[in-house]
Amino acid sequence: MNDGIRRLAIVVPVRNEEALLGGCLRHLQAAMNQLGDARPGLRVGLTLVLDGCRDGSEAIAEAAVARDRRVEVLAVDCGSVGATRAAGVALALGEPSAAGRSELAHTWIACTDADTRVPRHWLTGQLALAESGVDVVTGTVEPDRAELGERLFGLWQQSYVRTEGHGHVHGANLGVRASAYVSVGGFDPVPVHEDKLLVHKLRSGGARIRATTRLHAVTSGRLRGRLEAGFADYLRTLDPGVLSHVGRPGP
């Protein structure tokens, strides 16, 4: 099998992330630039999926489009991160023709979140693994230390196993071959755990999965999350003392 990647699609769901979206974009564009230097012939695109944003996220996204022709914006009203991710992937991949379906094996989908900062080598690292024959890459994350605070960050470090072959799955740091993604029906339209459900389907379908710490991202350390049972809720469980004074923001 020729695992050479010819196209890379980055998909980022966005819901009221005006405070963090700019940082996410700067890191993604640095990663895209490094990939462009390494593989100038590779087609690379970034799809920002704005899901019912009521803050300044749209203006930030449109400014990114104006600066960088590799960026596109899709506005949706899904109210579900699974459906939002799926809509972004569908736009990025387009509707392949019968001939174009063979190209899905040579297309890579990289997923992260609007509150996350990926490393500069994030895309080149995924590409190297993809071209070694891997179908799925699951990276690691850590919450922003400055945002979370030293006590909770220390508790996080104690509870989070960061080794090669780890069992973590994060939508904020995930890559998948497009042919494998399509073969299992993609992201389910669920409000939470869409990332874990996708990887479970891929594993059940025989996909070659690589769990690595070499691709490590920094995500928000906020304790007031966008989703029930999401990452922020997990952070809050690390220290029961914060539960009494940390609430949930509006939608």
C-alpha positions in Angstrom: 0.0 0.0 0.0 1.2 3.5 -0.9 0.6 5.5 2.2 1.9 8.8 0.8 -0.3 11.8 1.9 -1.2 14.3 -0.8 -3.7 16.4 1.1 -4.1 17.4 4.8 -7.3 18.9 6.2 -7.4 20.5 9.7 -10.8 20.8 11.3 -11.5 23.0 14.4 -14.9 23.4 16.1 -15.4 26.9 17.6 -18.1 27.9 20.1 -17.7 31.3 21.8 -13.9 31.1 22.0 -12.9 34.7 21.3 -10.4 34.8 24.2 -8.5 31.7 23.0 -9.1 31.4 19.2 -6.3 33.8 18.3 -3.7 31.8 20.1 -5.0 28.5 18.6 -4.8 30.0 15.1 -1.2 31.4 15.6 0.0 27.9 16.6 -1.9 26.2 13.8 -0.5 28.5 11.2 3.0 28.0 12.5 2.5 24.3 12.2 1.1 24.7 8.7 4.1 26.9 7.7 6.5 24.2 8.9 4.7 21.6 7.0 4.7 23.9 3.9 8.4 24.2 4.1 8.9 20.5 4.5 6.4 19.5 1.8 5.7 22.4 -0.5 3.6 20.3 -2.9 1.1 19.1 -0.2 -2.4 20.6 -0.2 -3.2 21.9 3.2 -6.4 23.6 4.5 -7.8 24.7 7.8 -11.6 24.6 8.3 -13.0 26.6 11.3 -16.5 25.5 12.1 -18.4 28.2 14.1 -21.2 26.6 16.0 -23.8 29.2 17.1 -21.1 31.7 18.2 -22.4 34.8 19.9 -19.1 36.5 20.7 -16.3 37.8 18.6 -15.1 34.4 17.3 -16.6 35.0 13.9 -14.6 38.3 13.4 -11.4 36.5 14.5 -12.1 33.6 12.1 -12.9 36.0 9.2 -9.7 37.9 9.8 -7.7 34.7 9.6 -9.4 33.9 6.2 -8.4 37.4 5.0 -4.8 36.8 6.0 -4.4 33.2 4.9 -6.0 31.6 1.8 -5.6 28.2 3.4 -8.3 29.0 6.0 -12.0 28.7 5.4 -15.0 29.2 7.7 -18.2 27.3 8.1 -21.1 28.6 10.2 -23.4 26.0 11.7 -26.0 25.7 14.5 -25.4 22.1 15.6 -25.3 22.5 19.4 -23.2 19.3 19.4 -19.5 19.0 19.1 -19.8 15.7 17.3 -22.0 17.1 14.6 -19.9 20.2 14.4 -16.7 18.2 13.8 -18.5 16.0 11.3 -19.7 19.1 9.3 -16.2 20.5 9.2 -14.8 17.2 7.9 -17.5 17.0 5.3 -16.8 20.4 4.0 -13.0 19.8 4.0 -13.3 16.6 2.1 -16.0 17.6 -0.2 -18.1 15.1 -2.1 -15.5 12.8 -3.7 -16.3 11.3 -7.2 -15.9 7.6 -7.8 -12.3 8.3 -8.9 -11.7 10.7 -6.0 -12.6 8.1 -3.4 -9.3 6.5 -3.9 -7.7 9.8 -2.9 -9.2 9.4 0.6 -6.4 6.9 1.5 -3.9 9.8 0.7 -5.8 12.4 2.7 -5.2 13.1 6.4 -7.6 14.8 8.8 -6.1 16.6 11.8 -8.4 17.6 14.6 -7.9 20.1 17.4 -10.0 22.6 19.4 -10.3 26.3 19.4 -9.0 26.5 23.0 -5.9 24.5 22.2 -2.3 25.3 21.2 -0.5 22.7 19.1 3.2 22.4 18.8 5.0 23.6 15.6 5.8 20.0 14.6 2.2 18.8 15.1 1.4 18.4 11.4 4.8 17.2 10.2 4.7 14.6 13.1 1.3 13.4 12.1 2.3 13.2 8.4 5.4 11.1 9.2 3.3 8.6 11.2 0.6 8.5 8.5 3.2 7.8 5.8 4.6 5.0 8.0 1.2 3.2 7.6 -0.6 4.5 10.7 -4.4 5.2 10.2 -5.0 7.0 13.5 -2.8 9.2 15.7 -3.8 10.0 19.3 -1.7 12.6 21.0 -1.5 13.9 24.6 -2.6 17.2 26.1 -2.0 19.2 29.3 -4.1 22.0 30.7 -2.7 25.5 30.6 -0.6 25.7 33.7 -1.1 29.4 34.2 -4.8 29.1 33.8 -5.3 26.1 36.0 -3.0 27.0 38.9 -0.1 25.1 40.5 -2.2 23.0 42.9 -4.6 21.6 40.2 -1.8 21.3 37.7 0.2 19.1 40.1 -2.9 16.9 40.6 -3.3 16.7 36.9 0.3 15.5 36.5 -0.3 12.8 39.1 -3.4 11.5 37.4 -2.4 11.7 33.7 -0.3 8.9 32.3 2.0 10.3 29.6 3.8 7.4 28.0 4.1 6.0 24.5 1.1 3.7 23.9 -1.1 5.7 26.3 -4.8 5.2 26.4 -5.9 8.8 26.1 -8.1 10.1 23.3 -8.6 13.8 22.8 -10.4 15.6 20.1 -8.0 18.4 20.7 -5.1 16.2 19.5 -6.2 13.6 17.0 -5.4 12.6 13.4 -7.1 10.1 11.1 -6.7 8.9 7.5 -9.8 10.0 5.6 -10.5 6.6 4.1 -10.6 5.1 7.6 -12.7 7.9 8.9 -15.3 7.5 6.1 -15.3 3.7 6.4 -16.7 3.9 10.0 -19.1 6.8 9.4 -17.1 9.6 10.9 -17.9 11.5 14.1 -21.3 10.7 15.7 -23.6 13.7 16.3 -23.2 13.5 20.1 -22.6 16.3 22.6 -19.6 14.7 24.2 -17.1 11.8 23.8 -17.4 12.0 20.0 -13.6 11.5 19.9 -13.6 8.4 21.9 -16.5 6.9 20.0 -14.7 7.5 16.7 -11.5 5.9 17.9 -13.5 2.9 19.3 -15.2 2.4 15.9 -11.8 2.7 14.1 -10.2 0.2 16.4 -13.1 -2.2 16.0 -12.7 -1.8 12.2 -9.1 -2.8 12.3 -7.5 0.6 11.9 -3.8 0.9 12.7 -3.6 3.3 15.7 -0.6 5.0 17.2 -0.8 6.6 20.6 2.1 8.9 21.1 3.4 11.5 23.5 5.6 13.1 20.8 2.6 15.2 19.7 1.6 17.1 22.9 -0.7 20.1 23.0 -1.7 22.7 25.6 -5.4 23.1 26.1 -7.5 25.4 28.3 -7.3 24.9 32.0 -10.6 26.5 32.7 -12.9 24.9 35.2 -16.1 26.3 33.7 -16.6 24.2 30.6 -18.7 24.4 27.5 -20.0 20.9 27.8 -21.5 18.6 30.5 -19.1 15.7 31.2 -16.3 17.5 29.3 -12.7 18.2 30.0 -13.4 21.1 32.4 -15.6 18.8 34.5 -12.8 16.3 34.7 -10.4 18.9 35.9 -12.9 19.9 38.6 -13.0 16.4 40.0 -9.2 16.5 40.7 -9.9 18.8 43.7 -13.4 18.6 45.3 -12.7 21.9 47.0 -13.3 23.8 43.8 -16.7 22.3 43.2 -18.5 24.7 45.6 -17.5 27.9 43.9 -17.0 27.1 40.2 -20.2 27.2 38.1 -21.0 26.6 34.4 -21.2 29.4 31.9 -24.1 30.1 29.6 -24.3 28.3 26.3 
